[in-house]
Amino acid sequence: MFYSDELIEEVRSRNDIVDVISSYVSLKKKGSSHFGLCPFHNEKSPSFSVSRDKQMYYCFGCGAGGNVFTFLMEYENMTFPEAMQALAGRAGMELPVQESSPESRREADARARLREMNKLAAQYFYVLLHHKRGEKGLRYLRQRGISDETIRRFGLGYADIYRDDLYQFLRQRGYTDEELKSSGLVTINEKYGGSDKFWNRVIFPIMDVNNRVIGFGGRVMGDGNPKYLNSQETKLFDKSRNLYGLNFARSSRRKELILCEGYLDVISMHQAGFTNAVASLGTAFTTGHGILLKRYTDRVVLSFDSDDAGIRAAIRAIPILKEAGLSIRVLNLEPYKDPDEFIKGAGVEAFEQRIAEAKSSLMFQMEQIAKKYNRSDPEEKTKCDHDMAQELAKLEDPLERSNYIYAVASEYQISRKELEALVNRYGTAGYEVRNERPTPANRVTRQEAKQESKKQPQKLLLTWLVNEPKLFDRIKGIISAEDFLEPLYHSVAIMLFEQYESEGKVTPARILNQFVDAEEQKQIAGILNTRLEVRLMPEDNEKAITDIVRKVKMTSLESKMSRSNDILEWQQLIKEKADIMKLHISL
């Protein structure tokens, strides 16, 4: 679908990037930018920067970057027309109805075919469960206490023992091997043909928040590995940005969401009336999950298994949920292993009581620290108190820190005054040390390093021009867009110079609208979001920018000399090189 540059820019300018991204990511203002945990990779320290001035985002950890369109396309897995429509709707704009381009039509058709394929597969599994061939699966679910109504509500199904059952069914419906392979539902082998991903398993359709089937989970009904099998990621399915049961839980009347570990936990809890239960999809809990939960609630109750693995999973999830801005409490399921066992063994009212008694995440962490030590032994108790103090020192809010010091001191018989002193000591010392040693994958060859050293001044000069537009006037007649030799930098420079000449300012986010390649957008975002090292002394800044301009111009002149055989042109270029060495740029 084609939209004019003017319309694209109007939609972009009417959607402030900080406001849009804040609905997905918890951001805190630091200086002129906003920072949060990157939604595109797991991290503990916020390196995801959003600039209101530039209307761009950039992650200094993984390099993801772009404007408001790029963010929606990456995070929501949208096409550009879909992002345009979403942002136009957000701004109260009505887009003109236009013909789609062949490429966007192909993309939309492929996604629609995949949705229909998933829907057909879910219907097939469901019908098979209630067929004679599915008796084994239906018997298993009923033995687990799952009612017929719950089976219908969650669309549970069965994959038969035949390895190409679904493959043959979907082929008869007109889907090609290429489409089936991309769906993740089957494996295509040139020699043996198609075989199903799921067979001899109970099937759990995975739905997005709009109740559309995007993937599947399958569980063995006895011994076998893996116990759970999940769909591979596709154009529709991203494990790190979806939660099982969220399509129902998001409309629950309860204020909090309960996060548990597995499909059957979610299903049994919904059946017992806890319709606010969700679970991650066979993968470790991620930043994306935390951000997704924050869109629907401010409070999360962790209901992970009570074994060692469940405790470790809870401890890993807590900092991710905190960074997403969520309040966390942790459920005590003992003596039962999981929510399903608890509800069956103790009943719904007892589970409600456990929710009411759930510990704050920090007191849960204190409890886990205490379990590692024999607190009746003075030496062990001292080590334990130090570990607790280190954890308390991570609390930034002074009032919250003070309240927890009081609570922990009371709970574990520690002198409040001594614990407070210890916490303050750790808080000022900073006990986390990073090892930034480069890995083999980050090492580059000498040739690559040499090429990069030639590109770096061009990149830095573009960054200076974006951050200090007054430089355009200082370098006029010295540097032009033609002096940026790296093709991508050259394209960016042309647009920056044109913007400043016609408008007297630069709009970095608008530049990204001109690039459709995701990798190019990422590189450009990196260029335009590089942080400048501004020195306190003005003469140091002038020396730095003068040096950068000299390097860019010298590389440009040397390139011209290498391409010329004209002696007169050489003489002129040599004179320009001598002049550039005398250059000094004043700020």
C-alpha positions in Angstrom: 0.0 0.0 0.0 1.4 3.4 -1.0 1.3 6.4 1.2 2.8 9.8 0.3 5.8 11.0 2.2 3.7 14.0 3.5 1.0 11.7 4.9 3.6 9.3 6.5 5.3 12.3 8.1 2.0 13.7 9.4 1.1 10.4 11.1 4.6 10.1 12.6 4.6 13.7 13.9 1.2 13.2 15.5 2.3 10.2 17.5 5.0 11.2 20.1 7.4 8.3 20.4 7.8 8.5 24.2 4.0 8.3 24.7 3.7 5.4 22.3 6.6 3.3 23.7 5.6 4.2 27.3 2.5 2.1 26.8 4.7 -0.9 26.2 7.9 -0.2 28.2 8.4 1.4 31.6 10.5 4.5 30.9 12.4 6.8 33.3 13.6 10.2 32.3 17.4 10.7 32.5 18.7 13.9 31.1 17.2 14.6 27.7 16.3 11.0 27.1 14.0 8.3 28.6 15.5 4.9 29.5 14.0 1.5 30.1 14.7 -2.2 29.7 15.0 -3.2 26.0 11.9 -5.1 24.8 14.0 -6.8 22.1 16.5 -8.6 24.3 16.9 -9.7 27.9 18.9 -7.3 30.1 19.2 -6.3 33.7 20.4 -2.7 33.3 18.3 -0.3 31.2 20.1 0.5 27.9 17.0 1.2 25.8 16.9 5.0 25.0 13.9 6.9 23.7 14.5 10.5 22.6 11.6 13.0 22.4 13.8 15.5 20.6 14.9 13.1 17.9 11.6 11.0 18.0 13.7 7.9 17.8 14.7 4.9 20.0 17.9 3.0 20.2 19.2 0.2 22.4 22.9 0.6 23.3 22.9 -3.1 24.2 21.6 -4.9 21.1 21.5 -2.1 18.6 17.8 -2.2 17.9 16.6 1.3 16.8 14.2 3.3 14.7 11.2 5.6 14.8 7.7 5.0 16.0 6.8 3.0 12.9 9.8 0.7 13.3 8.9 0.1 17.0 5.4 -1.1 16.2 6.6 -3.2 13.3 9.2 -4.9 15.4 7.3 -5.2 18.7 3.8 -6.0 17.4 5.1 -7.9 14.3 3.2 -5.5 12.0 3.7 -4.6 8.4 4.3 -1.0 7.6 0.7 -0.4 6.4 -0.6 -2.0 9.6 1.6 0.3 11.7 0.4 3.3 9.6 -3.2 2.3 10.3 -2.6 1.7 14.0 -0.9 5.1 14.5 -3.3 7.0 12.4 -6.2 5.5 14.5 -4.3 6.5 17.6 -4.1 10.1 16.4 -7.7 10.2 15.2 -6.8 10.3 11.6 -8.6 8.5 8.8 -6.3 7.2 6.1 -7.3 7.3 2.4 -8.3 3.9 0.9 -5.5 3.0 -1.5 -4.4 0.0 -3.6 -1.9 -2.2 -1.9 1.5 -2.8 -3.5 2.2 -6.3 -4.8 4.7 -6.9 -2.0 2.4 -5.8 0.8 -0.5 -7.9 -0.7 1.8 -10.9 -0.8 2.8 -10.3 2.9 -0.9 -9.8 3.9 -2.0 -12.9 2.0 0.8 -15.0 3.6 -0.3 -14.0 7.1 -3.9 -14.6 6.3 -3.2 -18.0 5.0 -1.1 -18.8 8.1 -4.0 -17.7 10.3 -6.5 -19.8 8.4 -4.1 -22.8 8.5 -3.7 -22.5 12.3 -7.5 -22.2 12.7 -8.1 -25.3 10.6 -5.4 -27.3 12.5 -7.0 -26.3 15.8 -10.4 -27.4 14.5 -8.9 -30.7 13.3 -7.3 -31.5 16.6 -10.5 -30.6 18.5 -12.7 -32.9 16.3 -10.1 -35.7 16.6 -10.2 -35.5 20.4 -13.9 -36.2 20.3 -13.6 -39.0 17.7 -13.0 -42.6 18.5 -9.3 -42.2 17.6 -9.0 -39.5 20.3 -10.3 -41.6 23.2 -6.9 -41.8 24.7 -6.5 -38.0 24.8 -10.0 -37.4 26.1 -9.5 -39.9 28.8 -6.2 -38.3 29.9 -7.8 -34.8 30.2 -10.8 -36.1 32.2 -8.4 -38.0 34.5 -6.7 -34.6 35.1 -10.1 -33.3 36.1 -10.7 -31.1 33.0 -14.4 -30.7 32.3 -16.0 -30.8 28.9 -16.9 -27.1 29.2 -13.2 -26.2 29.9 -12.1 -28.4 27.0 -14.4 -26.5 24.7 -13.5 -23.1 26.1 -9.7 -23.7 25.6 -10.2 -25.6 22.3 -8.2 -28.6 23.6 -7.4 -31.3 21.0 -5.5 -34.4 20.2 -2.8 -35.3 17.6 -3.1 -39.0 16.5 -0.3 -41.6 16.4 0.0 -41.3 12.7 3.0 -39.1 11.7 1.5 -37.4 8.7 -2.2 -37.1 9.7 -2.4 -33.3 9.9 -0.1 -33.0 6.9 -2.4 -35.0 4.6 -5.4 -33.1 6.0 -4.0 -29.6 5.2 -2.6 -30.7 1.8 -6.2 -31.7 0.9 -7.3 -28.2 1.8 -4.9 -26.8 -0.8 -1.9 -25.7 1.2 1.5 -26.2 -0.4 4.6 -27.8 1.2 6.3 -24.4 1.4 3.3 -22.9 3.3 3.1 -25.9 5.6 6.9 -25.7 6.3 6.6 -22.0 7.3 3.7 -22.7 9.6 5.8 -24.8 11.9 3.0 -27.5 11.9 4.9 -30.0 9.8 8.5 -30.9 8.7 9.1 -31.3 5.0 11.7 -33.9 4.0 12.6 -34.1 0.3 13.0 -37.9 0.5 10.2 -38.9 2.9 7.7 -36.0 2.3 5.8 -34.3 5.1 5.6 -35.3 8.8 3.6 -33.7 11.6 5.3 -31.7 14.3 2.7 -33.0 16.8 1.6 -36.6 17.1 0.3 -38.8 20.0 -0.1 -35.7 22.2 -2.8 -33.7 23.9 -2.9 -30.3 22.1 -3.2 -26.9 23.6 -4.0 -24.2 21.0 -2.2 -20.9 21.8 -4.2 -17.7 21.1 -3.3 -14.1 20.9 -5.2 -11.5 22.9 -7.8 -11.3 20.1 -8.6 -15.0 20.4 -6.8 -16.0 17.1 -4.8 -19.2 17.1 -1.1 -18.4 16.6 0.6 -21.6 17.7 0.3 -24.9 19.6 1.6 -26.8 22.6 1.5 -30.6 22.9 1.9 -32.8 25.9 2.7 -36.5 26.1 0.2 -38.6 28.0 2.7 -40.8 29.8 6.4 -41.2 29.7 8.2 -39.6 26.9 10.5 -36.7 26.0 10.1 -33.9 25.6 7.1 -33.8 27.9 5.9 -30.5 26.3 6.5 -29.6 22.7 5.7 -26.1 21.4 5.3 -24.5 17.9 8.4 -22.9 16.4 8.2 -19.1 16.0 6.5 -17.9 12.9 5.3 -14.6 11.4 2.4 -14.8 13.9 4.0 -16.5 16.9 6.7 -15.0 19.2 7.0 -17.0 22.5 8.6 -14.1 24.3 5.7 -11.7 23.6 2.7 -14.0 24.2 1.3 -15.6 27.3 -1.0 -18.6 27.5 -4.5 -17.7 28.7 -4.1 -13.9 28.4 -6.9 -13.8 25.9 -9.3 -14.7 28.7 -7.3 -13.2 31.7 -7.2 -9.7 30.3 -11.0 -9.4 30.8 -11.0 -10.9 34.2 -12.6 -8.7 37.0 -9.7 -9.5 39.4 -7.2 -6.7 39.8 -4.1 -8.8 39.6 -2.8 -11.5 37.1 -1.5 -14.8 38.4 1.6 -16.0 36.6 2.2 -19.8 36.7 4.3 -22.2 34.8 2.2 -24.5 32.5 -0.8 -24.9 30.4 -2.6 -27.3 32.7 -2.0 -25.0 35.7 -3.7 -22.2 33.8 -6.6 -24.4 32.6 -7.3 -25.9 36.1 -7.2 -22.4 37.7 -9.6 -20.9 35.2 -11.9 -23.9 35.7 -11.8 -23.2 39.5 -12.8 -19.6 38.9 -9.3 -18.0 38.8 -9.8 -16.6 35.3 -6.8 -14.2 35.8 -4.2 -17.0 35.4 -1.6 -16.9 32.6 1.7 -18.8 31.8 4.7 -18.4 29.6 5.0 -20.6 26.6 7.6 -23.2 27.3 10.4 -20.6 27.5 12.1 -18.6 30.2 10.3 -15.5 31.4 11.5 -12.5 29.4 11.4 -8.7 29.4 8.7 -9.0 26.6 6.5 -10.9 29.0 6.9 -8.3 31.7 6.0 -5.5 29.3 3.0 -7.5 28.1 1.7 -8.0 31.6 2.1 -4.3 32.4 -0.4 -3.4 29.7 -3.1 -5.2 31.6 -2.3 -4.9 35.3 -0.1 -3.3 37.9 0.0 -6.4 40.2 1.3 -9.9 39.5 1.1 -12.9 41.8 3.7 -15.6 41.1 2.4 -19.1 41.4 5.3 -21.2 40.2 6.0 -24.8 41.3 7.2 -25.1 44.9 10.2 -27.3 43.9 13.8 -26.0 43.5 13.2 -25.4 39.8 10.1 -23.3 40.4 11.8 -21.3 43.1 14.7 -20.5 40.7 12.2 -19.5 38.0 10.5 -17.1 40.4 13.8 -15.5 41.5 14.7 -15.0 37.8 11.3 -13.5 37.0 11.1 -11.0 39.9 13.7 -8.4 38.6 12.1 -8.6 35.1 8.7 -7.9 36.5 10.0 -5.1 38.8 11.7 -3.3 35.8 8.4 -3.5 34.0 6.9 -1.4 36.8 4.8 -4.2 38.4 4.1 -5.0 42.0 4.9 -8.6 42.7 3.8 -11.1 45.4 4.7 -14.8 45.6 2.3 -17.6 46.5 3.3 -20.3 48.9 1.9 -23.6 47.5 3.4 -26.0 50.1 2.9 -28.8 50.7 1.6 -29.1 47.2 3.8 -28.9 44.1 1.7 -26.7 41.8 -1.6 -24.8 41.6 -3.4 -27.7 40.0 -2.4 -30.1 42.9 -3.2 -27.4 45.5 -6.7 -26.7 44.2 -7.5 -30.4 43.9 -6.1 -31.1 47.3 -7.0 -28.1 49.5 -9.8 -26.5 47.5 -10.7 -23.1 46.1 -11.2 -21.2 49.4 -7.8 -22.3 50.7 -6.2 -21.1 47.4 -8.0 -17.7 47.8 -6.5 -17.5 51.3 -3.0 -18.2 50.0 -3.4 -15.4 47.5 -4.4 -13.0 50.3 -1.3 -14.2 52.3 1.1 -14.0 49.4 4.5 -12.5 50.4 6.0 -9.5 48.7 8.8 -10.4 46.3 11.5 -9.0 48.5 10.4 -10.9 51.6 10.3 -14.0 49.4 13.9 -13.4 48.3 14.9 -12.9 52.0 13.3 -16.2 52.8 15.3 -18.0 50.1 18.5 -16.3 51.3 17.8 -17.4 54.9 17.2 -21.1 53.8 20.8 -21.3 52.5 22.3 -20.7 56.0 22.2 -22.1 59.5 21.2 -18.9 61.3 21.9 -20.5 64.7 25.6 -20.5 63.8 27.1 -17.0 64.3 29.4 -17.2 61.3 26.6 -18.4 59.0 24.2 -15.8 60.4 26.7 -13.0 59.6 27.1 -14.2 56.0 23.3 -14.4 55.7 22.8 -10.9 57.1 25.3 -9.6 54.6 23.5 -11.3 51.7 20.2 -9.8 52.9 21.8 -6.3 53.2 23.1 -6.5 49.6 19.6 -7.3 48.3 18.1 -4.5 50.4 20.7 -2.0 49.1 19.3 -2.4 45.6 16.1 -0.6 46.6 16.3 3.0 45.3 13.3 4.5 47.1 14.5 5.6 50.6 11.1 5.1 52.2 10.7 1.6 50.7 14.2 0.7 51.8 13.5 1.9 55.3 10.3 -0.1 55.6 11.9 -3.3 54.3 14.9 -2.9 56.7 12.4 -2.7 59.5 10.4 -5.7 58.3 13.5 -7.9 57.7 15.1 -6.9 61.0 11.9 -7.9 62.8 11.4 -11.2 60.9 15.0 -12.4 61.2 16.0 -11.0 64.6 18.6 -8.5 63.3 19.5 -5.2 65.0 17.7 -2.6 62.9 20.5 -0.1 63.4 23.2 -2.5 62.4 21.3 -3.8 59.3 20.6 -0.2 58.2 24.3 0.7 58.5 25.2 -2.4 56.5 22.6 -1.7 53.8 23.9 1.9 53.4 27.5 0.6 53.2 26.6 -1.7 50.3 24.4 1.0 48.7 27.3 3.4 48.4 30.1 0.9 47.7 28.5 -0.6 44.6 29.3 -4.2 44.7 28.4 -5.3 41.2 31.4 -5.4 38.8 31.1 -6.0 35.1 33.6 -7.9 33.1 33.6 -6.3 29.6 36.3 -8.5 28.1 35.6 -8.9 24.3 34.4 -12.3 23.1 35.9 -14.0 20.0 32.7 -13.2 18.1 33.4 -9.4 18.6 37.0 -9.5 17.4 37.6 -8.1 13.9 40.3 -8.6 11.4 42.9 -5.8 10.7 41.4 -5.2 7.4 37.9 -4.7 8.9 39.3 -2.5 11.6 41.0 -0.4 9.0 37.8 0.0 7.0 35.9 0.8 10.1 38.4 3.5 11.1 37.7 5.3 7.8 33.9 5.1 8.3 34.0 6.2 12.0 34.7 9.9 11.4 31.8 10.1 8.9 29.5 8.4 11.4 30.6 10.8 14.2 30.2 13.9 12.0 26.6 12.9 11.2 26.0 12.5 14.9 27.5 15.9 15.7 25.3 17.5 12.9 22.1 15.9 14.4 23.0 17.0 18.0 24.5 20.4 17.1 22.7 21.7 13.9 24.6 25.0 14.1 27.6 23.0 12.7 26.0 23.1 9.3 26.8 26.8 9.2 30.4 26.3 10.5 31.3 23.7 7.8 29.5 25.3 4.9 31.9 25.4 1.9 34.2 22.9 3.6 32.1 19.7 3.9 29.1 18.7 1.8 27.0 15.5 1.5 29.4 14.4 -1.3 32.2 14.0 1.2 30.5 11.1 3.0 31.8 8.1 1.0 30.1 5.2 2.8 26.9 4.6 0.8 24.5 4.5 3.7 26.1 7.6 5.4 26.0 9.4 2.1 22.3 8.8 1.8 21.7 10.1 5.3 24.0 13.1 4.7 22.0 14.2 1.6 18.8 14.2 3.6 20.3 16.0 6.6 21.9 18.7 4.5 18.6 19.2 2.5 16.5 19.4 5.7 18.8 22.0 7.2 19.0 24.1 4.0 15.2 24.1 3.5 14.0 24.2 7.1 16.9 25.5 9.2 16.6 22.3 11.4 16.9 18.5 11.1 14.3 15.9 11.9 16.1 12.5 12.3 12.9 10.4 12.6 11.8 11.6 9.2 14.9 10.2 7.6 14.1 6.7 8.7 10.8 6.9 6.7 12.9 6.8 3.6 14.4 3.4 4.3 12.5 0.1 4.2 15.4 -2.3 4.9 15.3 -3.3 8.6 19.1 -3.6 8.9 19.7 -0.2 7.3 17.1 1.4 9.7 19.0 -0.2 12.6 22.3 1.2 11.4 20.9 4.7 10.8 19.3 4.7 14.3 22.7 3.8 15.7 24.3 6.8 13.8 21.7 9.3 14.9 21.6 8.0 18.6 25.3 7.8 19.3 26.0 9.7 22.5 28.4 12.6 22.1 31.2 13.0 24.6 30.8 16.7 25.4 33.8 18.0 27.3 33.6 20.8 29.9 36.2 23.0 28.2 34.8 24.5 24.9 38.3 24.4 23.3 38.3 20.6 23.8 35.0 20.3 21.9 36.3 22.5 19.1 39.5 20.4 18.8 37.3 17.2 18.6 35.0 18.4 15.9 37.9 20.0 13.9 39.7 16.7 14.0 36.6 14.8 12.8 35.9 17.3 9.9 39.6 17.1 8.8 39.5 13.3 8.7 36.2 13.2 6.7 37.5 15.8 4.2 41.0 14.2 3.9 39.5 10.7 3.2 37.2 12.4 0.5 40.2 14.2 -1.1 42.3 11.1 -1.1 39.5 9.2 -2.8 39.3 11.8 -5.5 43.1 11.7 -6.0 43.0 7.9 -6.4 40.4 8.2 -9.2 42.1 11.0 -11.1 45.0 11.1 -13.6 44.7 14.8 -14.3 47.8 16.7 -13.1 46.0 20.0 -12.7 43.2 18.4 -10.6 45.9 16.7 -8.5 47.6 20.1 -7.8 44.2 21.5 -6.7 43.5 18.6 -4.4 47.0 18.8 -2.9 46.3 22.5 -2.1 43.0 21.6 -0.5 44.7 19.0 1.7 47.2 21.6 2.8 44.4 24.1 3.6 42.4 21.5 5.5 45.3 20.9 7.8 45.1 24.6 8.9 41.4 24.3 9.6 39.9 25.3 12.9 36.2 25.1 13.6 34.8 27.5 16.2 31.7 26.5 18.3 
